[in-house]
Structures are given as structure tokens and as C-alpha cells.
Amino acid sequence: MALAVEVSNLVKRFGDFTAVDGISFSVSKGEVFGFLGPNGAGKSTTIRMLCGLLLPTSGEARIAEHDIYRETELIRRSIGYMPQFFSLYPDLTVRENIEFYAGMYEVPRARARERVEELSGRLGLEGLLDRMTRTLSTGWRQRAALATALVHQPPLAFLDEPTSGVDPVTRRQFWEFIDDLAREGTTVFVTTHVMDEAEHCTRLVIMHDGAIIAEGTPEEMRTRYVQNMVEVQAAPLWEALEALQASPLVREAALFGDALHVQLREEVVDPAEAVRQALGEAGVAVEAAECIPPTMEDVFVALARGGEEAVREASP
Amino acid sequence: MNRRRMMAVARAEWIHIRRDPRSLVVILILPVFMLLLYGYGINYDLDRIPFAVWNLDGTQVSRDLIDEFRQNRYFDLRESVLEQRRIEELLDERKVVFVLVVPPDLGGTVGAGRPAEVQFVLDGSDTTRASVALGYIEGVLNDFSGQLQAQWANRQGTQVAAPFTVYPTILYNPDLRSRPFIVPGLIAVLLTLLAGLLTSTCIVREREWGSFETLIASPAAAGEIVLGKLIPYIVIAFANVVLSIVVGWVVFGVVPLGSMALLLTASMVYMAASLGIGLFFSAVSRSQQMAILFAVLLTFLPTILLSGFVFPLRSMPTIIAAIAQIIPATHFLVIIRSLYLKGAGLEILWPQLLVLAGFAVVIVVVAAGRFRKRL
């Protein structure tokens, strides 16, 4: 399958600070490719380089089969870009913003009007088309920005943190919309620092301090990087947490809602039993302890906190 | 150059202007207001120049001389001084512009047919006023000397033809009123200020808004963006040119003698150049404040001080006069003053018009070149 994005050894330095430190990855056409990592990991810097807004310090990249150094203008024609921060014209209405970008991408006027109706219908913006974007709340601004980025039906869409500052319901709708886009054939490159959103991606990388520390499908991520995950219900929960964190068999224990998520060392054969034992010795009453598949948040906690050491051990 | 993209930029900019009430006030009211204010305020003509007299003579000749000044409508005798100390007081307190000192025995000297001298003590702290006053004084004295010579010749029983009588014929502004000279210059300066204010923020504003990032991620070329931004301001500039000409005519009675079509054309070419300069600063600045500061310091001040609006180019040192040539306003002032005062036509003014057109093209190209499609 043809590659939508192909990156090798991409580096960006700002003075002494290395924001992106030699990353390599590729994205196939039709994927929803997730770019995960905490704030400051270098996600936005990477996206900006791929969209031709920043010149890389070194490295190679091809976007839609165009070179990012020499064919920037060709790349710009083939992508849609939604930046991380509010970037609409505040004193133009939603409709005027969408139509402005339709003009920028040479969408014929009649088609542009159709697209306004179509996108606003799908994103629930119908009632707000004639509101100035400055008067909209974050969730609606993000929808309007998404509509402007997609008005020309780009084969490849770069969405930088589309769900930041958005309520959970809107967030879910956003991801449904992104899934639909992908089904219709758009390759979506999306960044987020919310780990659970990674479940929606067909494939993802996790970035940390400018480097890629993990790569794979969500399923691969969970099985490769986190094993022996146990969910524990106990009382009192805090004592259980302290006892487990002190146990030599436990790699990581953290609060997860009203339960504990405990990751045990690889050599432990029956993790649930080991937890019961450890808590029994500490005198904490165990209500439930069962093996569970890890969530993406568990993966990220394991990777970021348990450190790169764990990653190196687990990486093939 | 893609027309669809350029017009999309122009349309968005036009909507922005229309929805920003402050910019509408600046655009429509400020130029008229300033034209009224400065049109009334700046006036180089002197009328009823206050002066004093210290008469040490007391003969008929000296009284005739003083009467000559008293009867002239440009002068106003405020005081007869009795001692020297008072002269300084009057000048220090700015009660008079000059003091006429008649030396003792003026009558005797004149009666004997010898050359006589009178003294004028002039307040030179305001050079413009002093030199205008001096010009008027010399006029009165020349008249008076002529009369004395005629009388003296009469007494001798002969007739002297007065040596020369000068009848100056002043073309273009026969009354030498300063208003027809100032108002066209003022229009030029105000249009410059307006142009700078209009465009100096229009690109850098997008940086502050964040819309810059999506704008440069789009396929629009720098030239399309810069020209698209320029279009609505050209329309506004045209309205302002017309408004200024109307105010100059209705309020100050200053009407161009030359072709109105040429005046409008030249003004629009000049506005394109000035708006282009604003765009250039907008493209290179990182904040709106910085862009406005650039526009004021680097265009508005030179336009006022170096273009010939206030100080004639002829009296500038060669280097400064050469620098003045790179200011568009210098050339536009020549055009607008010639059109208003002389009624000159294209056959005279084409070099200046060509220079302005060159400025406009070059600055827009440079602004587009400086517009980087990178963050």
C-alpha cells in the first residue's frame, strides 16, 4: 500500500534545545494514525515540519509522495491542517471562515456552498453558521476549525490536538467523525495527549522528549508493553496502594477511578493470586482482584514513569 | 497568481474592516478632522505684526517714516519706547516682533541728501515669522525711500526718474496666500499617515490571531495574499482622496487648477505606494505595535520633515535632499502642488508619476518577497 507519510531521521533543534530528535515512521493511506505523548513531547513541532511550516534541522520526509524541502507547495495542496490553537478569523462567521478556506484551496463557489452544508450537518454546526467564531466556546470553535481544514476534501488531514479542551460528549463525536473520514478514504494524522483516544487509531506512536518510544497498533501496545495487569478493589484503598507499591513483585501500582491498577513483574505467573497474597500479608481486605487487559493509559504510565528502561527491555 | 485565492483574501479583509468600528472611525473621520484642524492651524501669513518705536529724532521725516508703518495694514504699533532697556523687555515678553529705532538727526541727514540708516531690532527666535516680517519691512522702507528721493529731487528743481520700480508679477498664487500652498501638502501628508495606519497591521495581526498558521499552510502564494490584502484598502484610499479634495474645496476654497482626473490618478498611485509600505512593515514585524511604530517613525516623520512639506528641499544639505528623493511623498508633493497651484499637466508631471508607480510596484514585490510562508 502506498505511503501517505514517510519520515526518516527527522530532527528539529531550536538553539540548544532538541525538540524532535531523529524520529522515523511511516503512515499508510487510509490509516488513522495517532501521535501520542505529553505536552512538550515534540508532536506539534513534527506536524509543523510535515506541513511545511517549519524547516527541519536535518532528516528526510515525504508527504503524499512529495519532498518536504523541495515540494512544499505541492504538499500544501494535498493536505488539510488544523493547528493546535484557535486559528480561525475571530471576526468572521463560521460560514465565512469555511468559505475563505474554500477560496484558498480553489474549491469552486457552488461546491463550496455544498461543502458548508455538508460539513455543518455532520459536525452539528447548522445553527451556528452565521455566528462570529470569536463568540463560540472551545468545542464549537474546534468543530468549525475541523470544517475549515476539511472543506477541500484533502486526501491527508493533519489534526493537531483536535479534542483539547473539548467535553467528553463532543470528544466522542469527534472520533466518530474521524472514523467516518477514514472510511471515506481520508488518511488522518492526529495528535493527542489523552491516552485513551489512542483506541480509535489504527496505528500509533508514542513520543516522549522528542523521541518515539513506542509504536504499533493499540492492541500491540497493550500486549507488548504491559503485561500482568490486575485491577484491585480493596478497603482501605490507600493502604492497599501503599502495601502494593512496597511489594517487590509489583512494577507499578496506581489509582484508577475507585480501583487500583497494578502491574506485576513479568516473572510472576499468577498475578491476581500474588496481589491477594501481598495484601493479605499487609492485612488489607481484598474485595476483588482480577487480571485485566491494560488500557492505553496504563501503557503510557508504564512507558513514561516506569521509564524507558522498561521499553528497552520489552522492545523487540 | 490565482484570482480566486486573491479575492478570497480581499473579501475576508473587507469583512474585517467593515466589522471593526474603530478602524471605520480612523478611516473616515480622522483624515477630515485633521485636515480641518491643521488647515486652520497652519498659516504662514502674518497680519498686524506688533511693533514698537524708539524715536530719538523727532523731526518730520521720522514721523513720516513711522506713519508709513502705522498706516500699513500689516503692522500694528503697540508702544513708543522711551529708553533702550524697554526694547529688550518688549521682545522678551513677545509683545512685539520688532522695534524700529530712529537715530538722532535722521531729519538732518536726509535733508542734506546723505544716506541715512534706521535700525530694526528683530525677534529672531521664530525664524519663519522673523523672515516674513523682515520682507514686509523692506517693502515699506523701499517705498518710503522712493518718496524721499522724489521730494528731494523736487526741492532741487529737477526730476529724477525713480531708479527702478519693481512690479513683481507672481504666477500661480498671486496673493501669496499660504493656504493654497498648505492644503494640498496637508492632504498628501494625511493620506500618508492614513495609508500607514491602514495596512501596517493587516498581516501581523494574523500572527497575533493565530490565523497566520492556517493561512500559510494553505497553497496561497505570498503575492496573492499581499495583493488580496491591498485591494480593499485601495478602495478605501480612493474614498479618502475624494473626501480630502472635497473638504479642501468646500472648507478652504482650495480648488485644483489642473485636471481632476490626473489628480485622482496620481493620488491613487501614491496611495498604492504608501499602502504597500505599510504592508511591507506588516510582513516583517512580529507584533502590531512594532508595525505601527515602524510605520510612524520610518514613513510619517520623514514625510513631514523631509518631503518638502515643511522645509523646502532647496534649503536642505545635498545629502538630505538626496535622501528626500527616496520618499514617495517628495514626488507626490510636487505633483499635487503643481496640480493645485499651477494647473500643470501630464506632460510636465510624468517623471514624478513614473517614480511613484515604480515605488508602488517595487514595494509590493518586496513585501511579498519578505512574506515568509514559514513560522
Interface residues (C-beta under 8 A of the other chain):
Chain A: R48 C51 G52 L53 L54 L55 T72 E73 R76 R77 I79 Y81 M82 P83 F85 F86 S87 L88 Y89 P90 D91 L92 E96 E99 F100 Y101 A102 G103 M104 Y105 E106 M132 T148 A149
Chain B: N2 R4 R5 M7 A8 V9 R11 A12 I15 H16 R19 D20 W209 G210 S211 F212 E213 T214 L215 I216 A217 S218 P219 A220 K373 R374 L375
